[in-house]
Amino acid sequence: MAGYMHITRLSKSTGTHDIVPSDYQVNYVDSGINYAASWGEERLVEFLRTKVALDEFEAAQVMSRLTEKGNVTIGDIELRAVEATSSGMEMISD
């Protein structure tokens, strides 16, 4: 069964001890299980290209939408639990 991914652009504000938080919050939901991670732009693009299997044009469209609107939802994603966790995503509970 395919899931969906929701990506949100985070604020560029500086956090505690001058640490700048990651640029994007990534959530993947499949069969009621939610995985989440926060990544910078380079890591997000790599993930979209290698794990989500978007081509260069599709990944660029996602990043453009994030710049313009601040969020994007990608449907019909097939990502196994092991791929999500090995990519640094954590399973979260409600």
N, C-alpha and C positions, 0 to 999 in steps of 0.2 A: 504494500500500500504506500502510495506517495504522500509526502508531507509538504510543508511549506516553510519558507524562510522569511523572516522579517528582520530588516536591517535598519537601524536608526543612527543618524549622525549625532554624535555627542557634542556638548559644548567644548569650546577650545580653552575654557578657563583653567587656570592653574590650580592644582589641588594642594593638599597639605605638604609642607616642606618643599614647595616649588616643584612638585612632581606633576607633570602634565599627563592627564589621563589618556587612555586610548581614544582614538578618533571615532570608532564605530562599535555599537552594541549589536551583536548577531544572535538571533534566536531561531532555532530550528524546532519545529513541532511535527511529530509523526506518531499517530495512534495514541494521542494524549500524553506522550512523553516529550518533555521540553528540554532542549539543550541550549546553553548560552555561552558566549565568549565576548570579550572586548578586544579588538585588534586595531592596529594602525592601518593606514591605507594600503601599504605594500603587502602586508600579510593578508588583508581581506581580498585583494585582487588575486593573489596566489591561491587562496582557498577557493575562490569562485572559479578559477581556471582549472585547478587540479582535482578538487573534490566534488564540486557541483557540476563540473564539465561544461562551463559556459565557454563559448569561443571568445576571441579577443573583442569582437564587436559587441557581443552581448554583455560582457563584463564592463566595457566602456559605457554602455547604456545604463547599467546599474549605477556606476559611479557618477555619471552625469545626473541621474535622477536624485541621488543622495545629495549632490551639491545644490541642485535646484530646489528640491522639496523637503529634504531632511530625512526622508525614509522611503523604503521600497519593500514590497512584498513579492517574493518569487514563488509561484506555485509549482506543483507537480515535480517536487524534488525527491529523488531516491538517494538517501544517504544512510548507510547502515550505522548502527550504534557504535561499532568499533571504529569506523571512519570518523565519526563525530568526535569521539573521545580521544582518538590518536591525533586529531588535529588541534587538541587543546580545549575543546568544548567540555563543559561540565553539565551533567544531568542535574536539573533542578526540580524541586517538588513545589506544588502549589501551596 
